[in-house]
Amino acid sequence: MGSLLDIVKRRCSVRDFSSKPVEKGTLEYILEAARMAPSAVNIQPISLYVIQSEPLLSEIKSCYGREWIHNAPVVIVACGDHRAGWHRADGKDHTDIDVAIAVDHLTLAATEMGIGTCWVCNFDAERCSYILGLSECVEPVVLIPMGYPTVPCQTVKKRKSMDEIVRYL
């Protein structure tokens, strides 16, 4: 466990998973953290597709061209409904932001539970959408392969210093 900051510091991109399945209760806890994420005007234009069974799992994994994804026992497809999402007066669509907040909650809860995750954004979204039968306004934004990591995460992350990113005015 630990504080939120401890969990944030422990989170890393995992690309090698054991074959051990993620327990239902653990998965539900992780999904609940995502469900509780804030969204613009509380519209919650997200949907999470939990893919665990073949042949669908292999089909979704085929949307990403890297071999390492094939050992993940679970892939979550985080989607956003652009028709439902909040749009600022100048037209800016906040759907992707809402999805990102939910995915961040999900990855932190997973880390807390000893589950490894990786954000995958460079995938064939059109193929993924076709496989899942999504409507035109629902976009698969992120694939999140997840499972028990086979090796511990590297805990030292290269980050800019506080004075490089923070401006007190």
N, C-alpha and C positions, 0 to 999 in steps of 0.2 A: 504494500500500500504506500503510504507516504502522502506528503502534501501535493497539491496540484502542481507546484513548481517542480517538485521531484519527478512527478510523472511526465511532465513536459520535457524535462531534461533526459529522461530515459527513452522517450519515444524515438524510434528510428525507422527507416525503410528496411523491411525484412524481405529478402528474396530467396530464402531457403527454408522450407517448412517441413516438419515431420509429417508422417501420414496419419498421426493421431487426429481423430475428428474433434471438432470444437463442440463441446457439450451444449445441449439445448439451453440450459439455464444461463450459461456464460454468454451465449449468443443473444439471448433475450435481454440480458443486462446491457450489453453493448448497444443493441438496437434501441433500448429505452433511452440511453444517453443521447443518441442521435435524434430520437423523437422529441426530446425536451429542448433541443437547440432553438434559439430565437430565430425569427425570420422577420423580414420587413413587413410591417403592419400586421404581423402574426398570421399571414396568409398561408404559410407552410406549403409552398408549391413543390414539395419534394416527394419522391417515392423511392423506396429501397427494395431492390429485387435481390433476394438471398438465394444464390445458386449453389446447391450442394450435391445434386444428383446427376448422374450421367443419363442420357448423352448431352443434356443441356449444358452441363459444366464444361465439357470439352468444346462445345460450340462457342460458348462465351469466351473461353480462353483463346480460341483461334482468332479473336478480334485483336489480339496483341501479338506482335511478331517475335517476342522474346521467349526463349525456352524455359527460363526459370519459373514462369507463371504456372507451368503444368504440374508442379508439385504442391500447389495450394489446395487444401481440401474444401475451401469455401471462396467464392468470389461474390462480392456485393456490387451490384450495379446501382450507383446513385444517379437518379434522374431528376430533372427539373421540368416543370410545366410552364413554359414561357407565356402561355395564354393567361394562366392564373396568377403568375408572379406580379409583384408590385412594380410599377413603372413610375419613376420620378417625373415631375412636370416637364422636364426636358427630354423625356423618352427613355432615359437610362433604365434598363431592365435589371432588377436585382435578383433574379432567379438564380444565376450562377453563384452569387454571393451567399444566398440562403443555403444552397446545396453545399458549398464549401464549409460553412459554419457547422452544418450537421455532420459532414464527413470528419471535420476536426474533432468534434465531440466523440464521434465513433472511434477514431484512432486513439484518442486519449483513454477512453474507457477500455478499449482492447489492451492497451499497454498496461493499464492498472490490473487487468485480469491475466496478464502473462501471455497474451495473444499478439502475434506480430502482424503488421499490416504494411501496405505500400500503396501510395497514391499512384495510379496509372492514368495519365491524361492523354498520352500519345497512342490511341487505339483507333480502330475503325468504328467510329460511332454509328455510321450509316448501317453497317453490317449488324452491329449489336442491336440497333433499333429494330431491324428486320427480324432478327432471331427472337426478340422478345415481343414482337408484334405491337410496338409502341405507336401511338398516334403521332401525327405530324408535329404537333406542338410540344410533345414530350421528348426531351433530349437526354440521352445518356451522357452524363458529364464526366464521371469518374468511375473507373473500375477499382475495387479494393480487394485484392487477393489477401486472404488472411488464414492464419493457422498458428500452430505452436512453432516457434523458431527452433532451428537445429543448432544455431550458435548464438551466443549472447551478442547483443548490440554493442557497437563501439560507442562508448559514452561521451567521448570528446567530440563536440560538434564545432566546426569553424563558424563563428558568427561575428558580425561586425560589432565594434565596441558600442556601448550605450551612447557615447557622444557623437557617433556617426549616424545614428538613426533617430535620436530624440532631440527635439527643439523645445526648450522652455521659452515661452514668450510672455 
